[in-house]
Amino acid sequence: MEKISRRDFIKQAGLVSAGFMLGGVGLNSTSYARIKGANDRVNVCVVGYSDRGRSSLYPAMKQHAAELNFDMIGVSDIWRLRREAGSAGLEKLYGHAIRTYRNNEEMYADKDVDAVIIATADFQHPLHCVEAAENGKDAYVEKPFAETMADARRALAAVKKAGTIVQIGSQRRSGPNYHAANDYIRSGKFGDIVMCEMTWNVNQPARWRRPDVVPTLKKEDTDWTRYLMNRPYMEFDPRKYLEFRLFWPFSSGIPGQWMAHQIDTVHWFTGLPHPRSVAANGGVYLWKDGRTNGDTATIVMDYGPLDDPTKGFQVQYTSRFTNSAGGTKEIYYSNGGELNLDTNKVTSNGFLSARNAQGMGMKENKLEEFSLLTPVATSTEANTGVDNLTSAHMRNWMECVRSRKQPNAPVEAGYNHASACVMATAALRTHEYVTFDEKTQEVMAGGKVFQY
């Protein structure tokens, strides 16, 4: 399979900063100057005290903080109640007083801040990443990286210019079984990928709902204008603040929340930056609670070399909130068998047998069966605590903040999964055939630039 390198892709976008090298080999002068000594503590602040952060990210950092000399010193949140909860929760977790900031301007004015953990509303991730980069702060940025290409381009350019260390919260990239799968596919032993099937199914009507919390949010206790950032102005709505994952353009729902995780492995394993085309359908079929993002989606993506349409493979992504049968699944198929990241095994399932090959003058194609490295379990449940993947991913970021090497999920990984997710969103919302314009880095739906 022909590969398109990240370097070539970013050059096409015109976003490479002088002196920057991928893979953690080269450092620009700004990044080099920020290498800290072993005795220099790295002070981290929270941008937006969130459920994901509280249950997973902040405790994951705590697991490695003493060894790597990191500390949590503050929380920035525009909602007074969250700010107070963050101060109390982080003080209990880290064992000392926590500074509070009413907004990010106040936080970045604090010269003690070295790095931030960003786990805010989906649409805010790239914009908060830009703020961190422009203030010279390293960042752990939860996925999805962006919900529009304009936001993705802006964040990528800001990180490149600043030379900061950014880890995207695609924690599969820190799983040993996923690394084994990547090595195996890239070795050529698997053969060309001919198909990939991915699912993420739950039966959770309460997923992404906050009915007990929504009544506690009052307009006078937060800054609604700051919350909206670059989204169109609308009247205050606590559901769109706290249940943002249900509403476009605050979130794309299924693509940004779930597909972003799984489609990232396709880009990682193949070196391809985004689909060549996407078609999709879905909608709100059961949980009719006012949401605008679907509870069901089927997304079909064509991948392959951008300059050779005769080569490639298809990715079929399906997700539903209404029946959990099938759970999560990631299966890669070649002509000789499958690589199953649910069972973490390579098998000859579906191989080309000698009988079927004979009539075509071909030879049997059958993969040698084996197990990947010990798997790290994933879960479809919300806020499950610090799993091994998140812990390993957080540690990788912390180590790279010190070494200035690029982490397992660098900013390009976020840009690439955002491209695929925006294409899926465009297909779901417009019901048009969607492509990607390499020159402009825009998603095209029915021949027109997709805009929210």
C-alpha positions as CSV (number, residue, x, y, z in Angstrom):
1,M,0.0,0.0,0.0
2,E,1.3,3.4,-1.0
3,K,1.8,5.8,1.9
4,I,1.2,9.5,2.2
5,S,3.5,10.9,4.9
6,R,2.3,13.4,7.4
7,R,5.2,15.7,6.3
8,D,3.9,15.7,2.6
9,F,0.3,16.3,3.8
10,I,1.1,19.2,6.0
11,K,3.4,20.7,3.3
12,Q,0.4,20.6,0.9
13,A,-1.6,22.5,3.5
14,G,1.1,25.1,3.7
15,L,1.3,24.9,7.5
16,V,4.8,23.7,8.2
17,S,6.8,26.0,10.4
18,A,10.5,26.5,9.6
19,G,12.7,24.2,11.6
20,F,10.0,21.7,12.6
21,M,10.6,18.0,12.0
22,L,8.0,15.3,12.6
23,G,8.5,12.2,14.7
24,G,10.2,14.0,17.6
25,V,13.6,14.2,15.9
26,G,13.9,17.9,15.3
27,L,12.9,20.8,17.5
28,N,12.5,24.4,16.6
29,S,14.3,27.0,18.7
30,T,11.2,27.9,20.8
31,S,10.6,24.3,21.8
32,Y,14.2,23.6,22.5
33,A,14.4,26.6,24.8
34,R,11.6,25.3,26.9
35,I,13.2,22.0,27.9
36,K,13.0,21.8,31.6
37,G,15.7,20.4,33.9
38,A,14.9,17.4,36.1
39,N,14.6,19.6,39.2
40,D,12.2,22.1,37.5
41,R,8.6,21.3,38.3
42,V,6.0,21.4,35.5
43,N,2.9,23.3,36.7
44,V,-0.3,22.3,35.0
45,C,-3.7,24.0,35.0
46,V,-7.1,22.6,34.0
47,V,-9.1,24.4,31.3
48,G,-12.7,23.6,32.0
49,Y,-13.4,21.3,35.0
50,S,-15.2,18.4,33.2
51,D,-16.5,14.9,33.9
52,R,-13.9,13.3,31.7
53,G,-11.2,15.2,33.4
54,R,-12.4,14.6,36.9
55,S,-12.9,10.8,36.4
56,S,-9.9,10.1,34.2
57,L,-7.4,12.8,33.1
58,Y,-6.6,14.6,36.4
59,P,-6.2,11.3,38.4
60,A,-4.1,9.9,35.5
61,M,-1.7,12.8,35.8
62,K,-1.6,12.4,39.5
63,Q,-0.4,8.8,39.1
64,H,2.8,10.0,37.4
65,A,3.2,13.5,39.0
66,A,5.7,12.7,41.7
67,E,8.0,10.6,39.5
68,L,8.0,13.2,36.7
69,N,7.9,16.2,38.9
70,F,4.5,17.6,37.7
71,D,2.0,19.4,39.8
72,M,-1.6,20.7,39.3
73,I,-1.8,24.3,40.5
74,G,-5.1,25.7,39.1
75,V,-8.4,25.5,37.4
76,S,-10.0,27.9,34.8
77,D,-13.7,27.7,34.4
78,I,-16.2,30.3,33.4
79,W,-19.0,28.7,35.4
80,R,-18.8,29.6,39.1
81,L,-20.1,26.2,40.4
82,R,-17.7,24.2,38.3
83,R,-14.8,26.5,39.2
84,E,-15.6,25.9,42.9
85,A,-16.0,22.2,42.4
86,G,-12.8,22.0,40.5
87,S,-10.9,23.8,43.2
88,A,-12.3,21.5,45.9
89,G,-11.8,18.3,43.9
90,L,-8.3,19.0,42.7
91,E,-7.3,20.1,46.2
92,K,-8.4,16.8,47.6
93,L,-6.7,14.9,44.8
94,Y,-3.4,16.7,44.9
95,G,-3.2,17.6,48.6
96,H,-2.8,21.4,48.4
97,A,-4.6,24.6,47.6
98,I,-5.7,25.1,44.0
99,R,-5.8,28.5,42.3
100,T,-9.0,29.5,40.5
101,Y,-9.4,31.7,37.4
102,R,-12.6,33.1,36.0
103,N,-11.4,32.7,32.5
104,N,-8.3,31.7,30.5
105,E,-7.0,35.3,30.2
106,E,-6.6,35.3,34.0
107,M,-5.0,31.9,33.9
108,Y,-2.5,32.7,31.2
109,A,-1.6,35.9,33.0
110,D,-0.2,33.6,35.8
111,K,3.5,33.2,34.9
112,D,3.7,30.0,37.0
113,V,1.6,28.0,34.4
114,D,3.6,25.7,32.1
115,A,1.0,23.5,30.6
116,V,-2.8,22.8,30.4
117,I,-5.2,20.0,30.2
118,I,-8.1,20.9,27.9
119,A,-11.3,18.9,28.2
120,T,-14.0,21.4,27.4
121,A,-17.0,21.3,25.0
122,D,-16.2,19.6,21.7
123,F,-16.3,22.8,19.6
124,Q,-14.0,24.6,22.0
125,H,-11.1,22.2,21.8
126,P,-9.3,23.7,18.9
127,L,-10.0,27.3,20.0
128,H,-8.6,26.6,23.5
129,C,-5.7,24.8,21.9
130,V,-5.0,28.0,19.9
131,E,-5.0,30.0,23.2
132,A,-2.6,27.6,24.8
133,A,-0.2,27.7,21.8
134,E,-0.3,31.5,21.5
135,N,0.6,31.7,25.2
136,G,3.5,29.2,24.7
137,K,1.8,26.5,26.8
138,D,2.0,22.7,26.2
139,A,-1.4,21.0,26.1
140,Y,-3.2,17.8,26.4
141,V,-6.3,18.2,24.2
142,E,-9.2,15.9,24.4
143,K,-10.7,14.6,21.2
144,P,-12.4,15.5,18.9
145,F,-9.6,17.9,17.9
146,A,-12.1,20.0,15.9
147,E,-15.6,20.0,14.5
148,T,-14.9,22.3,11.5
149,M,-12.0,22.5,9.1
150,A,-11.5,26.2,9.8
151,D,-11.0,25.6,13.5
152,A,-8.7,22.6,12.7
153,R,-6.5,24.6,10.4
154,R,-6.2,27.5,12.8
155,A,-5.3,25.2,15.7
156,L,-2.7,23.2,13.7
157,A,-1.1,26.4,12.4
158,A,-0.9,27.9,15.9
159,V,0.8,24.8,17.4
160,K,3.3,24.6,14.6
161,K,4.2,28.3,15.0
162,A,4.6,28.0,18.7
163,G,6.5,24.7,18.8
164,T,4.5,23.5,21.8
165,I,3.9,19.9,22.8
166,V,0.4,18.8,22.1
167,Q,-1.0,15.4,22.9
168,I,-4.5,14.6,21.4
169,G,-6.6,12.4,23.6
170,S,-6.6,9.5,21.1
171,Q,-5.4,7.1,23.8
172,R,-5.4,4.0,21.6
173,R,-2.1,5.3,20.3
174,S,-0.6,4.4,23.7
175,G,-1.9,0.8,23.8
176,P,0.6,-1.9,23.3
177,N,-1.8,-4.1,21.3
178,Y,-2.5,-1.1,18.9
179,H,1.2,-0.6,18.5
180,A,1.6,-4.3,17.7
181,A,-1.2,-4.0,15.1
182,N,0.4,-1.0,13.6
183,D,3.8,-2.7,13.3
184,Y,2.2,-5.8,11.8
185,I,0.3,-4.0,9.1
186,R,3.2,-1.7,8.2
187,S,5.5,-4.8,7.9
188,G,3.5,-5.9,4.9
189,K,2.8,-9.4,6.3
190,F,-0.9,-8.6,6.6
191,G,-1.2,-7.6,2.9
192,D,-3.2,-4.8,1.5
193,I,-6.2,-3.8,3.6
194,V,-9.4,-4.5,1.6
195,M,-12.0,-3.6,4.2
196,C,-12.4,-2.3,7.7
197,E,-15.5,-2.7,9.9
198,M,-16.0,-0.5,13.0
199,T,-18.9,-0.3,15.3
200,W,-19.8,1.5,18.6
201,N,-23.1,0.4,20.0
202,V,-24.7,1.3,23.3
203,N,-28.2,1.3,24.8
204,Q,-28.0,4.5,26.9
205,P,-30.8,7.0,26.7
206,A,-29.1,9.0,29.4
207,R,-25.7,9.2,27.5
208,W,-24.7,12.8,27.1
209,R,-27.7,14.0,29.1
210,R,-27.4,16.0,32.4
211,P,-31.0,16.3,33.7
212,D,-29.9,16.7,37.3
213,V,-27.3,19.3,36.5
214,V,-29.0,21.4,33.9
215,P,-31.3,23.2,36.4
216,T,-28.3,24.3,38.5
217,L,-26.8,26.4,35.6
218,K,-27.9,30.0,35.8
219,K,-26.9,32.6,33.3
220,E,-25.6,35.0,35.9
221,D,-23.2,32.3,37.2
222,T,-21.3,31.9,33.9
223,D,-20.2,33.8,30.8
224,W,-22.5,32.7,28.0
225,T,-20.7,34.8,25.4
226,R,-17.3,33.3,26.3
227,Y,-18.9,29.9,26.1
228,L,-20.1,30.4,22.6
229,M,-16.7,31.5,21.4
230,N,-16.9,31.6,17.6
231,R,-20.3,29.9,17.3
232,P,-23.3,32.0,16.2
233,Y,-24.9,33.9,19.0
234,M,-28.1,32.5,20.4
235,E,-30.0,33.0,23.6
236,F,-28.8,31.3,26.8
237,D,-29.6,27.6,26.9
238,P,-28.3,25.4,29.7
239,R,-28.8,22.3,27.7
240,K,-26.5,23.5,24.9
241,Y,-24.0,24.3,27.6
242,L,-24.1,21.1,29.6
243,E,-25.5,18.6,27.0
244,F,-23.6,20.1,24.1
245,R,-22.8,16.6,22.6
246,L,-26.5,16.4,21.6
247,F,-26.5,19.7,19.6
248,W,-24.9,20.8,16.4
249,P,-22.8,23.0,15.9
250,F,-21.5,22.5,19.5
251,S,-20.7,18.9,18.7
252,S,-21.2,16.4,15.9
253,G,-22.2,13.7,18.3
254,I,-21.3,10.3,17.0
255,P,-18.5,11.3,14.6
256,G,-16.7,13.5,17.0
257,Q,-17.3,11.6,20.2
258,W,-16.8,8.0,19.0
259,M,-15.7,7.7,15.4
260,A,-12.8,10.0,16.2
261,H,-11.2,7.3,18.4
262,Q,-11.6,4.4,15.9
263,I,-10.9,6.2,12.6
264,D,-7.7,7.5,14.0
265,T,-6.3,3.9,13.9
266,V,-6.9,3.8,10.1
267,H,-4.8,7.0,9.6
268,W,-2.1,5.7,12.0
269,F,-1.9,2.2,10.5
270,T,-1.9,3.3,6.8
271,G,-0.4,6.8,6.8
272,L,-3.4,8.1,4.9
273,P,-4.6,11.5,6.2
274,H,-8.3,11.3,5.5
275,P,-10.9,9.5,3.4
276,R,-11.1,10.2,-0.3
277,S,-14.9,10.3,-0.1
278,V,-17.7,9.7,2.4
279,A,-21.4,8.8,2.2
280,A,-23.6,8.5,5.3
281,N,-27.1,8.4,6.7
282,G,-28.7,8.4,10.1
283,G,-30.9,10.4,12.4
284,V,-32.8,10.5,15.7
285,Y,-34.9,7.4,15.5
286,L,-35.7,6.7,19.2
287,W,-34.4,9.2,21.8
288,K,-36.6,12.2,20.7
289,D,-35.6,14.6,23.5
290,G,-34.9,17.7,21.4
291,R,-31.4,16.7,20.3
292,T,-30.2,17.6,16.9
293,N,-27.4,15.0,16.6
294,G,-28.5,11.5,15.6
295,D,-28.8,8.5,17.9
296,T,-27.9,6.2,14.9
297,A,-25.5,6.6,12.0
298,T,-24.0,4.5,9.2
299,I,-20.9,6.0,7.6
300,V,-19.1,4.6,4.6
301,M,-15.7,5.9,3.8
302,D,-13.4,5.3,0.8
303,Y,-9.7,5.3,1.6
304,G,-6.6,5.0,-0.6
305,P,-3.8,6.9,-2.3
306,L,-5.0,10.3,-3.3
307,D,-3.4,10.0,-6.7
308,D,-4.5,6.5,-7.6
309,P,-8.3,5.8,-7.4
310,T,-7.7,2.2,-8.5
311,K,-6.2,1.3,-5.2
312,G,-7.8,1.5,-1.8
313,F,-10.3,0.0,0.6
314,Q,-13.6,0.8,2.4
315,V,-14.3,1.6,6.0
316,Q,-17.8,1.0,7.3
317,Y,-18.6,2.7,10.5
318,T,-21.9,2.1,12.3
319,S,-23.1,3.4,15.7
320,R,-26.3,3.4,17.6
321,F,-27.5,4.5,21.1
322,T,-30.6,2.3,21.0
323,N,-29.3,-1.3,21.2
324,S,-26.0,-2.4,22.5
325,A,-25.7,-5.7,20.6
326,G,-22.3,-5.9,18.9
327,G,-20.6,-3.4,21.3
328,T,-17.4,-1.9,20.0
329,K,-15.6,-3.5,17.1
330,E,-12.5,-2.8,15.0
331,I,-11.7,-5.4,12.4
332,Y,-9.3,-5.0,9.5
333,Y,-9.6,-7.4,6.6
334,S,-7.0,-8.5,4.0
335,N,-7.3,-11.2,1.3
336,G,-5.6,-13.6,3.7
337,G,-7.6,-13.1,6.9
338,E,-8.4,-10.5,9.5
339,L,-6.8,-8.4,12.3
340,N,-9.4,-8.1,15.0
341,L,-8.8,-5.4,17.7
342,D,-11.7,-6.7,19.7
343,T,-10.2,-10.2,20.2
344,N,-6.7,-8.8,19.6
345,K,-5.9,-11.7,17.3
346,V,-4.8,-12.2,13.7
347,T,-6.6,-15.1,12.1
348,S,-7.1,-16.6,8.6
349,N,-10.9,-15.9,8.8
350,G,-12.2,-15.4,5.3
351,F,-8.8,-16.3,3.6
352,L,-8.4,-17.1,-0.1
353,S,-8.5,-20.9,-0.2
354,A,-6.6,-23.1,-2.6
355,R,-9.9,-24.3,-4.1
356,N,-11.1,-20.7,-4.9
357,A,-7.6,-19.6,-6.0
358,Q,-7.1,-22.4,-8.5
359,G,-9.5,-21.4,-11.1
360,M,-7.9,-17.9,-11.3
361,G,-4.3,-19.3,-11.5
362,M,-3.6,-17.9,-8.1
363,K,-2.2,-19.5,-4.9
364,E,-3.8,-19.9,-1.5
365,N,-3.5,-16.8,0.7
366,K,-3.8,-17.7,4.4
367,L,-2.4,-15.6,7.3
368,E,-0.4,-17.2,10.0
369,E,-2.5,-16.9,13.2
370,F,-1.3,-15.3,16.4
371,S,-2.3,-13.1,19.3
372,L,-1.2,-9.5,19.5
373,L,0.4,-8.2,22.7
374,T,-1.7,-8.2,25.9
375,P,-4.7,-6.1,25.1
376,V,-5.7,-3.0,27.0
377,A,-9.5,-3.1,27.4
378,T,-11.7,-0.3,26.1
379,S,-15.1,0.5,27.5
380,T,-18.3,2.0,26.1
381,E,-19.4,3.2,29.5
382,A,-19.1,6.9,30.4
383,N,-16.7,8.1,33.1
384,T,-15.2,4.8,34.0
385,G,-12.2,6.1,35.9
386,V,-8.5,5.9,35.1
387,D,-8.0,3.0,32.6
388,N,-4.6,1.8,31.6
389,L,-4.8,3.4,28.2
390,T,-5.5,6.9,29.6
391,S,-2.8,6.5,32.2
392,A,-0.2,5.5,29.6
393,H,-1.3,8.3,27.2
394,M,-1.1,10.9,29.9
395,R,2.3,9.7,31.0
396,N,3.6,9.8,27.4
397,W,2.5,13.5,27.2
398,M,4.2,14.3,30.4
399,E,7.4,12.7,29.3
400,C,7.3,14.5,26.0
401,V,6.8,17.9,27.8
402,R,10.2,17.2,29.4
403,S,12.0,15.7,26.4
404,R,10.3,18.0,23.8
405,K,9.9,14.9,21.6
406,Q,6.6,14.5,19.7
407,P,4.0,12.4,21.7
408,N,2.2,9.3,20.5
409,A,-0.8,11.4,19.3
410,P,0.7,14.6,18.0
411,V,-1.4,17.5,16.6
412,E,-1.3,16.1,13.1
413,A,-3.2,13.0,14.4
414,G,-5.9,15.3,15.7
415,Y,-6.0,17.3,12.4
416,N,-6.4,14.0,10.4
417,H,-9.2,12.5,12.5
418,A,-11.0,15.9,12.5
419,S,-10.9,15.8,8.7
420,A,-12.5,12.4,8.6
421,C,-15.1,13.4,11.2
422,V,-16.0,16.7,9.5
423,M,-16.5,14.7,6.3
424,A,-18.8,12.3,8.1
425,T,-20.7,15.1,9.7
426,A,-21.1,16.8,6.3
427,A,-22.5,13.6,4.8
428,L,-24.9,13.0,7.7
429,R,-26.2,16.6,7.7
430,T,-26.4,17.3,3.9
431,H,-27.1,13.8,2.6
432,E,-24.6,14.7,-0.2
433,Y,-21.6,12.8,-1.5
434,V,-18.6,14.3,0.3
435,T,-15.0,14.7,-0.8
436,F,-11.9,16.6,0.4
437,D,-10.2,19.5,-1.4
438,E,-6.4,19.0,-1.0
439,K,-5.5,22.5,-2.0
440,T,-7.9,24.4,0.2
441,Q,-8.1,21.7,2.9
442,E,-11.9,22.1,2.8
443,V,-14.6,19.4,3.1
444,M,-16.8,19.5,0.0
445,A,-20.5,18.3,0.1
446,G,-22.2,18.2,-3.2
447,G,-19.4,20.3,-4.7
448,K,-19.8,23.0,-2.1
449,V,-17.7,23.9,0.9
450,F,-19.5,22.4,4.0
451,Q,-20.2,25.1,6.6
452,Y,-22.3,25.0,9.7
